[in-house]
Amino acid sequence: MSISNVIKSIQDIMRKDAGVDGDAQRISQLGWMLFLKIFDDHELQQELVDDNYTSPVPDQYRWRNWAADEEGITGDALLEFIDDMFKALKEMELTEHSPKLAFVVQSVFEDSYNYMKSGTLLRQVVNKLNEVNFNKKDDRHQFNDIYEKILKDLQSAGNAGEFYTPRAVTKFMTQMVDPKIGESVLDPACGTGGFLVDAIEHMKEQSSNVEDLDSLQTKIQGVEKKALPHLLCTTNLILHGVPVPNVRHGNTLNKPYNEYKAKDRVDVVLTNPPFGGQEEDGIEKNFPSQFQTRETADLFLVLILRRLKEGGRCALVLPDGFLFGEGVKTRIKERLLKENTLHTIVRLPKGVFAPYTSINTNLLFFEKGGSTKEVWYFEHRYPEGYKSYSKTKPIRIEEFEVEKEWWNDRKESDQAWKVSAEEIEQRGYNLDIKNPNSEENQTYDVEALLAQRNNLNEEIQKLSHSLLNELKETLA
């Protein structure tokens, strides 16, 4: 059976269970089971190269010891076993000397749940998962594609959609920022890990030896507030060759701004911070008084400005509301332009994040340091025949070829225009500047248009009079 059919069968089995309600719970249920299976397959590889390898998972809870036998524990006994396993993994007594992998396992399970109420159906799901061998290259490659589909399904799973950024967007942003081997990469609101995975794959293409690949282990960093995307992100990074993912479960904004020192600074930030949301009371007190707000996306940008190294590069997604917003937003934008080089804003059309939100979004690219002299804008347009994006017609990476061709040889066109920092300052740091080269945004001299119309009417009258005279002469 193909891997896609295996996953479909698992989802069909879960739909029969009274405890699993909706896509988000199905994905969460599948998530912790996938993690244990993938983790166990990874450990089998580790044991081949390291005779002294010790698993952080208590022996009886390792996948191979309770799940691998298709005739193994089932029914109510399996449900009781799973309850005990969750308790044990959540309550592992860890110290500063415990292996990092132990912290990864505990963080995955601290907010995970077993939703299934039928131990018989749970056993059927386990047996189906055993049909996949994540140490087989073909299985792993196929599953990466399937896992991407699972993550994409989050878009239609209620509010969980906020954790998924279309892969075309993450890939384009990563390619333009171009993280290099040896550089540190951070996503402070990493969701299911799309940006981190793209950064890993981008840097793998530059690697020439094992040491290069090993460096990815320490250079890729993420933080995710919510349990489900944190679980899915951790699994995602293991699938992409990072055996001990450095993905913290928590809220990046909880740490006071001034506590981030030079050692916390990074070379590259790639992120799509949650927008439209409000932080809990008190979080804003972690930030300097002039930037205090409860709006999540604004606080993330302030944090990014703090955490980038001098010369560091950032690409992030922000809604239109940030571009034209006033008050604290104005002060943030002033800091952004005066102490950084904001060189590009790609304006996306509606529907890129549908069905989660229809809000217009923008991709901002800047470098830490210097000051902005001018900002280039690029208007991304729908492909021919499209009126919007949808689940069945998502934005595709091929569409960004226009931006890529323009990127290193910038010229104004009907899609591209530039605005000086001086003009932006005069506008009160309103960055919501429409395309002046687009026909729909053209302004016209009304008097000149009226004069043109009168001249055209006169020409029509003269021509009509001339034709009428010729017709009379012909009939005479």
C-alpha positions as CSV (number, residue, x, y, z in Angstrom):
1,M,0.0,0.0,0.0
2,S,1.3,3.5,-0.9
3,I,2.1,5.8,2.0
4,S,-0.6,8.2,1.0
5,N,-3.1,5.3,1.2
6,V,-1.7,4.4,4.6
7,I,-2.3,7.9,5.9
8,K,-5.8,8.0,4.4
9,S,-6.6,4.7,6.0
10,I,-5.4,6.0,9.4
11,Q,-7.6,9.1,9.0
12,D,-10.6,6.9,8.1
13,I,-10.0,4.7,11.2
14,M,-9.9,7.8,13.4
15,R,-13.2,9.0,12.0
16,K,-14.8,5.9,13.5
17,D,-13.6,6.8,17.0
18,A,-16.0,8.8,19.2
19,G,-13.2,10.6,20.9
20,V,-11.7,12.3,17.9
21,D,-13.6,15.4,16.8
22,G,-12.5,17.3,13.7
23,D,-9.4,17.7,11.6
24,A,-7.4,19.5,14.4
25,Q,-7.8,16.6,16.8
26,R,-7.1,14.0,14.1
27,I,-3.8,15.8,13.2
28,S,-2.9,16.1,16.9
29,Q,-3.6,12.4,17.5
30,L,-1.6,11.4,14.5
31,G,1.1,13.9,15.5
32,W,2.3,12.3,18.8
33,M,2.1,8.8,17.3
34,L,4.2,9.8,14.3
35,F,6.7,11.4,16.6
36,L,7.2,8.2,18.5
37,K,7.4,6.1,15.4
38,I,9.8,8.5,13.6
39,F,11.8,8.9,16.8
40,D,12.2,5.1,17.2
41,D,13.3,4.7,13.6
42,H,15.8,7.5,14.1
43,E,17.1,5.7,17.3
44,L,17.6,2.5,15.3
45,Q,20.0,4.4,13.1
46,Q,21.8,6.0,16.1
47,E,22.3,2.6,17.6
48,L,24.1,1.4,14.5
49,V,26.7,4.2,14.7
50,D,27.0,4.6,18.5
51,D,27.3,1.5,20.7
52,N,26.8,3.6,23.8
53,Y,23.6,5.3,22.7
54,T,21.0,5.4,25.4
55,S,17.4,6.3,24.7
56,P,15.8,9.1,26.7
57,V,12.4,7.2,26.5
58,P,11.9,4.6,29.2
59,D,12.3,1.1,27.7
60,Q,8.7,0.0,28.0
61,Y,7.5,3.1,26.2
62,R,9.8,2.8,23.1
63,W,7.7,2.2,20.0
64,R,9.4,-1.1,19.2
65,N,8.4,-2.5,22.6
66,W,4.7,-1.9,22.6
67,A,3.6,-0.9,19.1
68,A,5.7,-2.9,16.6
69,D,4.0,-6.2,17.2
70,E,0.7,-6.1,15.3
71,E,-0.7,-8.8,17.6
72,G,0.4,-6.8,20.7
73,I,-1.6,-5.0,23.4
74,T,-5.0,-3.7,22.3
75,G,-8.5,-2.7,23.6
76,D,-8.8,-1.3,27.1
77,A,-5.4,-2.5,28.1
78,L,-3.8,-0.4,25.4
79,L,-5.7,2.7,26.5
80,E,-4.5,2.2,30.1
81,F,-1.0,1.7,28.8
82,I,-1.1,4.9,26.8
83,D,-2.4,6.8,29.8
84,D,0.6,5.6,31.9
85,M,3.0,6.4,29.0
86,F,1.8,10.0,28.8
87,K,2.1,10.5,32.5
88,A,5.6,9.0,32.5
89,L,6.9,11.1,29.6
90,K,5.4,14.3,30.9
91,E,6.8,13.8,34.4
92,M,10.3,12.6,33.5
93,E,12.7,14.0,36.1
94,L,15.3,15.9,34.1
95,T,18.4,17.9,35.2
96,E,20.9,20.1,33.5
97,H,22.9,16.9,32.8
98,S,20.0,15.1,31.1
99,P,20.5,14.5,27.3
100,K,18.9,17.2,25.1
101,L,16.8,14.6,23.5
102,A,15.0,13.9,26.8
103,F,13.9,17.5,26.9
104,V,12.6,17.2,23.3
105,V,10.5,14.2,24.2
106,Q,9.1,15.8,27.4
107,S,8.2,19.0,25.6
108,V,6.4,17.1,22.9
109,F,4.2,15.3,25.4
110,E,3.6,18.0,28.0
111,D,0.6,19.3,26.2
112,S,-0.3,16.3,23.9
113,Y,-3.4,14.1,24.5
114,N,-4.7,10.8,23.4
115,Y,-8.2,11.6,22.1
116,M,-9.1,8.1,20.9
117,K,-11.5,6.2,23.1
118,S,-11.4,2.8,21.4
119,G,-8.2,0.8,22.1
120,T,-9.1,-1.5,19.2
121,L,-9.2,1.3,16.7
122,L,-6.0,2.7,18.3
123,R,-4.3,-0.6,17.6
124,Q,-5.4,-0.5,14.0
125,V,-3.9,3.0,13.6
126,V,-0.6,1.8,15.2
127,N,-0.5,-1.2,12.8
128,K,-1.0,1.0,9.8
129,L,1.9,3.3,10.9
130,N,4.1,0.3,11.1
131,E,3.8,-0.1,7.3
132,V,6.1,2.9,7.0
133,N,9.8,2.6,7.5
134,F,11.3,6.1,8.0
135,N,14.8,4.7,7.5
136,K,14.0,3.7,3.9
137,K,14.9,6.6,1.6
138,D,11.9,6.2,-0.6
139,D,9.5,5.9,2.3
140,R,11.0,9.0,4.0
141,H,10.9,11.0,0.7
142,Q,7.2,10.1,0.1
143,F,6.3,10.8,3.6
144,N,7.8,14.3,3.5
145,D,5.3,15.1,0.8
146,I,2.4,13.5,2.7
147,Y,3.4,15.3,5.9
148,E,3.3,18.6,4.1
149,K,-0.3,17.8,3.1
150,I,-1.1,17.0,6.7
151,L,0.2,20.4,7.7
152,K,-1.6,22.1,4.9
153,D,-4.8,20.5,6.2
154,L,-4.4,22.7,9.2
155,Q,-5.5,25.7,7.1
156,S,-9.1,24.4,7.2
157,A,-8.9,23.1,10.8
158,G,-10.4,26.2,12.5
159,N,-7.9,28.5,14.2
160,A,-5.1,26.0,13.7
161,G,-4.7,27.5,10.2
162,E,-2.7,30.4,11.7
163,F,0.3,28.0,12.1
164,Y,0.7,27.2,8.4
165,T,2.4,29.5,5.9
166,P,2.1,28.3,2.2
167,R,5.3,26.6,1.2
168,A,5.6,28.8,-1.9
169,V,5.8,31.8,0.3
170,T,8.3,30.3,2.8
171,K,10.5,29.0,0.0
172,F,10.6,32.3,-1.9
173,M,11.4,34.3,1.3
174,T,14.2,31.8,2.2
175,Q,15.7,31.9,-1.3
176,M,15.8,35.7,-1.2
177,V,17.4,35.9,2.2
178,D,19.8,33.1,1.2
179,P,21.0,31.7,4.6
180,K,24.5,30.3,4.4
181,I,26.1,27.3,6.0
182,G,27.4,28.4,9.4
183,E,24.8,31.1,9.8
184,S,22.3,31.0,12.6
185,V,18.6,31.0,11.6
186,L,15.7,31.8,13.9
187,D,11.9,31.7,13.6
188,P,10.5,33.1,16.8
189,A,7.0,32.0,16.0
190,C,7.8,28.8,14.0
191,G,4.4,27.1,13.8
192,T,4.9,23.7,12.1
193,G,8.4,24.6,11.0
194,G,8.0,25.6,7.4
195,F,10.6,28.3,7.4
196,L,13.1,26.2,9.4
197,V,12.7,23.2,7.0
198,D,13.2,25.4,4.0
199,A,16.3,27.0,5.6
200,I,17.7,23.5,6.3
201,E,17.1,22.3,2.7
202,H,18.5,25.6,1.3
203,M,21.7,25.2,3.3
204,K,22.0,21.4,2.5
205,E,22.4,22.4,-1.1
206,Q,25.5,24.3,-0.1
207,S,27.1,21.6,2.0
208,S,30.1,19.7,0.9
209,N,30.9,17.5,4.0
210,V,29.4,16.0,7.1
211,E,30.6,18.8,9.3
212,D,28.5,21.3,7.3
213,L,25.4,19.1,7.9
214,D,26.2,18.7,11.6
215,S,26.3,22.5,12.0
216,L,22.6,22.7,11.1
217,Q,21.9,21.0,14.4
218,T,23.1,24.0,16.4
219,K,22.3,26.8,13.9
220,I,18.5,26.2,13.4
221,Q,16.4,27.6,16.2
222,G,12.6,27.9,16.7
223,V,10.1,28.8,19.3
224,E,6.4,27.9,19.3
225,K,3.8,28.9,21.8
226,K,1.0,26.3,21.0
227,A,1.4,22.6,21.7
228,L,0.1,21.1,18.4
229,P,2.3,23.1,16.0
230,H,5.3,22.6,18.4
231,L,4.8,18.8,18.2
232,L,4.4,18.9,14.4
233,C,7.4,21.2,14.0
234,T,9.7,18.9,16.1
235,T,8.6,15.9,14.1
236,N,9.1,17.9,10.9
237,L,12.7,18.8,11.7
238,I,13.6,15.2,12.7
239,L,12.2,14.1,9.3
240,H,14.5,16.6,7.6
241,G,17.7,15.4,9.3
242,V,17.9,17.4,12.5
243,P,18.0,14.6,15.2
244,V,17.8,17.0,18.2
245,P,15.5,19.9,17.1
246,N,16.2,23.1,18.9
247,V,12.6,24.1,19.1
248,R,11.4,25.6,22.4
249,H,7.8,25.2,23.5
250,G,6.9,28.7,24.9
251,N,6.2,32.3,24.1
252,T,9.2,34.2,22.7
253,L,7.6,37.5,24.0
254,N,7.7,36.3,27.6
255,K,11.4,37.2,28.0
256,P,12.1,40.8,28.7
257,Y,13.5,42.7,25.7
258,N,16.7,43.9,27.6
259,E,17.6,40.3,28.6
260,Y,18.5,39.4,25.0
261,K,22.2,40.0,24.8
262,A,24.8,39.7,22.1
263,K,25.0,35.9,22.5
264,D,21.3,35.7,21.6
265,R,21.6,37.5,18.3
266,V,21.3,35.6,15.0
267,D,22.3,36.0,11.4
268,V,18.9,35.4,9.8
269,V,15.2,35.6,10.9
270,L,12.5,34.1,8.8
271,T,9.0,34.3,10.2
272,N,5.3,34.8,9.9
273,P,4.3,36.1,13.3
274,P,0.7,35.8,14.3
275,F,-1.2,38.9,13.2
276,G,-4.6,40.2,14.4
277,G,-4.0,38.7,17.8
278,Q,-3.6,40.3,21.3
279,E,-1.1,39.3,23.9
280,E,-2.2,38.7,27.5
281,D,-1.9,41.6,30.0
282,G,1.6,42.3,31.1
283,I,3.5,41.0,28.1
284,E,3.9,44.5,26.7
285,K,5.8,45.5,29.9
286,N,8.7,43.3,28.6
287,F,9.3,46.0,26.0
288,P,10.6,49.6,26.0
289,S,7.8,52.1,26.8
290,Q,7.7,53.6,23.3
291,F,7.0,50.2,21.8
292,Q,4.5,48.9,24.3
293,T,1.4,47.4,22.7
294,R,-0.6,44.2,23.1
295,E,-0.6,43.5,19.3
296,T,1.3,40.3,18.7
297,A,2.8,41.0,15.3
298,D,4.1,44.5,16.4
299,L,5.9,43.0,19.4
300,F,7.5,40.3,17.3
301,L,9.0,42.9,14.9
302,V,10.4,44.9,17.8
303,L,11.9,41.7,19.2
304,I,13.4,40.8,15.8
305,L,15.1,44.2,15.6
306,R,16.7,43.4,18.9
307,R,17.8,39.8,18.1
308,L,19.4,40.4,14.7
309,K,23.1,40.7,14.5
310,E,24.6,43.8,12.8
311,G,24.3,43.0,9.1
312,G,21.8,40.3,9.8
313,R,18.9,39.7,7.4
314,C,15.2,39.3,7.9
315,A,12.1,38.4,5.9
316,L,8.7,38.4,7.5
317,V,5.0,38.4,6.7
318,L,3.0,41.4,7.9
319,P,-0.6,42.5,7.2
320,D,-1.6,45.8,5.5
321,G,-2.7,47.1,8.9
322,F,0.9,47.4,10.0
323,L,1.8,49.4,6.9
324,F,-0.7,52.2,7.4
325,G,-1.1,51.8,11.2
326,E,-0.4,54.8,13.5
327,G,0.7,55.3,17.2
328,V,3.1,52.6,18.3
329,K,3.2,51.2,14.8
330,T,4.5,54.6,13.6
331,R,7.3,54.5,16.2
332,I,8.2,50.9,15.2
333,K,8.4,51.8,11.5
334,E,10.5,54.8,12.3
335,R,13.0,52.6,14.1
336,L,12.8,50.1,11.3
337,L,13.7,52.7,8.6
338,K,16.2,54.8,10.6
339,E,18.3,51.9,12.1
340,N,17.9,49.3,9.4
341,T,17.8,49.0,5.6
342,L,14.2,48.1,4.6
343,H,14.9,47.4,0.9
344,T,11.9,45.5,-0.4
345,I,8.1,45.1,0.3
346,V,6.4,42.4,-1.8
347,R,2.6,43.1,-1.8
348,L,0.6,39.9,-2.0
349,P,-3.0,39.8,-3.3
350,K,-5.9,38.6,-1.2
351,G,-6.4,34.9,-0.5
352,V,-2.8,33.7,0.0
353,F,-3.8,32.6,3.5
354,A,-7.3,31.5,2.7
355,P,-9.4,30.1,4.2
356,Y,-7.8,31.1,7.5
357,T,-7.8,34.8,6.7
358,S,-8.5,37.0,3.6
359,I,-6.5,39.9,5.0
360,N,-4.0,41.4,2.5
361,T,-0.4,40.5,3.5
362,N,3.1,41.8,2.6
363,L,6.6,40.3,2.6
364,L,9.1,42.7,4.2
365,F,12.8,42.2,3.6
366,F,15.4,44.2,5.5
367,E,19.0,44.2,6.9
368,K,20.1,45.2,10.4
369,G,22.1,48.4,10.4
370,G,22.5,51.5,8.3
371,S,19.4,53.5,7.4
372,T,16.9,53.1,4.6
373,K,17.4,55.4,1.6
374,E,14.6,54.0,-0.5
375,V,12.1,51.1,-0.4
376,W,11.3,49.1,-3.5
377,Y,7.8,47.7,-3.8
378,F,6.7,44.8,-6.0
379,E,3.1,43.9,-6.7
380,H,2.6,40.2,-6.9
381,R,-0.4,39.4,-9.2
382,Y,-2.7,36.5,-9.6
383,P,-1.8,34.0,-12.4
384,E,-3.8,34.4,-15.6
385,G,-7.3,33.1,-15.2
386,Y,-7.2,33.4,-11.3
387,K,-9.5,35.8,-9.4
388,S,-8.3,34.5,-6.0
389,Y,-6.4,31.7,-4.4
390,S,-8.2,28.8,-2.7
391,K,-7.4,25.4,-1.1
392,T,-7.5,23.7,-4.5
393,K,-5.7,26.7,-6.2
394,P,-3.0,27.8,-3.8
395,I,-0.2,30.2,-4.6
396,R,2.7,28.3,-6.3
397,I,6.5,28.9,-6.1
398,E,6.6,29.3,-9.9
399,E,4.7,32.5,-9.6
400,F,7.6,34.1,-7.9
401,E,9.9,33.7,-10.9
402,V,8.9,37.3,-11.9
403,E,10.2,38.7,-8.6
404,K,13.4,36.6,-8.8
405,E,14.2,37.8,-12.3
406,W,13.7,41.4,-11.1
407,W,15.5,41.1,-7.7
408,N,19.1,41.7,-8.7
409,D,18.4,44.1,-11.6
410,R,15.7,46.4,-10.3
411,K,13.8,48.6,-12.7
412,E,10.5,50.3,-12.3
413,S,7.6,48.7,-14.2
414,D,3.9,48.2,-14.0
415,Q,4.6,45.9,-11.1
416,A,7.6,47.6,-9.4
417,W,8.1,51.0,-8.0
418,K,10.4,52.7,-5.4
419,V,9.7,55.4,-2.8
420,S,12.4,57.4,-1.0
421,A,12.7,57.3,2.8
422,E,12.2,61.0,2.8
423,E,8.8,60.7,1.2
424,I,7.8,57.9,3.6
425,E,8.8,60.1,6.5
426,Q,6.7,63.0,5.1
427,R,3.8,60.6,5.0
428,G,4.1,59.9,8.7
429,Y,5.8,56.5,8.0
430,N,2.7,55.2,6.2
431,L,4.2,52.4,4.1
432,D,0.8,51.6,2.5
433,I,1.8,53.1,-0.9
434,K,-0.2,51.9,-3.9
435,N,1.3,51.1,-7.2
436,P,1.5,54.4,-9.1
437,N,2.3,52.5,-12.4
438,S,-0.9,50.4,-12.2
439,E,-3.7,51.5,-14.5
440,E,-6.3,51.3,-11.8
441,N,-4.2,53.7,-9.6
442,Q,-3.4,56.2,-12.3
443,T,-4.5,59.8,-11.7
444,Y,-5.7,62.0,-14.6
445,D,-5.9,65.7,-15.4
446,V,-9.7,66.1,-15.7
447,E,-9.5,69.4,-17.8
448,A,-7.0,67.7,-20.2
449,L,-9.4,64.7,-20.6
450,L,-12.3,67.0,-21.3
451,A,-10.3,68.9,-23.9
452,Q,-9.3,65.6,-25.6
453,R,-13.0,64.6,-25.7
454,N,-14.0,67.9,-27.3
455,N,-11.3,67.7,-29.9
456,L,-12.3,64.1,-30.6
457,N,-16.0,65.2,-31.0
458,E,-14.9,67.9,-33.5
459,E,-12.9,65.4,-35.5
460,I,-15.9,63.0,-35.6
461,Q,-18.3,65.9,-36.8
462,K,-15.8,67.0,-39.5
463,L,-15.5,63.4,-40.7
464,S,-19.2,62.8,-40.7
465,H,-19.8,66.0,-42.6
466,S,-17.2,65.1,-45.2
467,L,-18.7,61.6,-45.7
468,L,-22.2,63.0,-46.0
469,N,-21.0,65.4,-48.8
470,E,-19.3,62.5,-50.6
471,L,-22.5,60.4,-50.4
472,K,-24.6,63.3,-51.8
473,E,-22.2,63.7,-54.7
474,T,-22.3,60.0,-55.5
475,L,-26.1,59.9,-55.5
476,A,-26.5,63.1,-57.6
